[in-house]
Amino acid sequence: MSEQQKPILILKDFNKTFGKGCAHCDGKPENRRQGYCPKCRTVYACQDISLSLYQGEIVGIVGESGSGKSTLMQALYFDSEATSGEYFLEAYHSGEENLFLSSSQQQKWVRNMLLGMVYQNPMMGLKMNFSAQSNIAEKMIAAGNRQVHSMVERGDTLLEQVHIPLIRRKDSPSHFSGGMQQRVQIAKALANEPPILLLDEVTTGLDLSVQADVLELIQKIQRERKNSILLVSHDLSVVRMLADRTIVMLNGRIIEEGLTDQVLEDPQHPYTQQLVYSLL
């Protein structure tokens, strides 16, 4: 990676808090217990998170349930509001405008044009009573496309690419298996050719063979399209397979980060060591 290359996504000092805080915990991380204030019950879901993502790079974010991974992804996709922090995309105003301070209309444009999201639970990413093809068209309509023929054509192309038989394009995802639902989500995420994909626990709950199929599909798409990907998982083996760099989160904080090989071969933090040794 060139030293001159600029990140296409930069996140600085991101915080997400559920609750108002109190004199005991506000500004006093040492008084919080695993990201939680025992006095006022405020949850510090994400604390001072900073990260970057480069063109064509896959960054894995790994950590146990409750570590803040999904909260982070929801904020990046504007599913939830950040408490504080700065969020820049190079493709939006040359990376000079903090998207957390942008209007909801601007955030909607970024969400539809520059980002593609695949949720752990397909019900969050798909309308289960719409056809597979209509789910893809919905994303294109949100981006301003009104050409029915082009949307049908695009939908067919994407369904073929994620290995959904076209004979089933008019079926609703409620009639699909979990693995097929995830593949429809991936197709929908790619509808408007976004440069960045956000993948949140996309293989959790799937059979091992289906997991392997979905991961292989992600690899293939990334090789062909050169998307940049933020990949969240609690499973370090998934991150090992896909990620160039790895970030480890615990209790809402980044505790370790580096090249994936480096993190796996020489983990520094005791929690990362525990994760790595669990794979052996």
Buried (B, 14 or more C-beta within 10 A) or exposed (E): EEEEEEBBBBBBEBBBBEBEBBEEBBEEEEBBEEBBBEEBEBBBBBBBBEBBBBBBBBBBBBBEEBBBBBBBBBBBBBBBEBBEBBBBBBBBEEBEBEBBEBEEEBBBBBBBBBBBBBBBEBEEBBBEEBBBBBBBBBBBBBBEBEEEEEBBEBBBEBBEBBBBEEEBBEBBBEEBEBBBBBBBBBBBBBBBEBBBBBBBBBBBEBEEEBBBBBBEBBEEBBEEBEBBBBBBBBBBBBBBBBBBBBBBBBBBBBBBBBEBEBBBEEBEEEBBEEBBEEEE
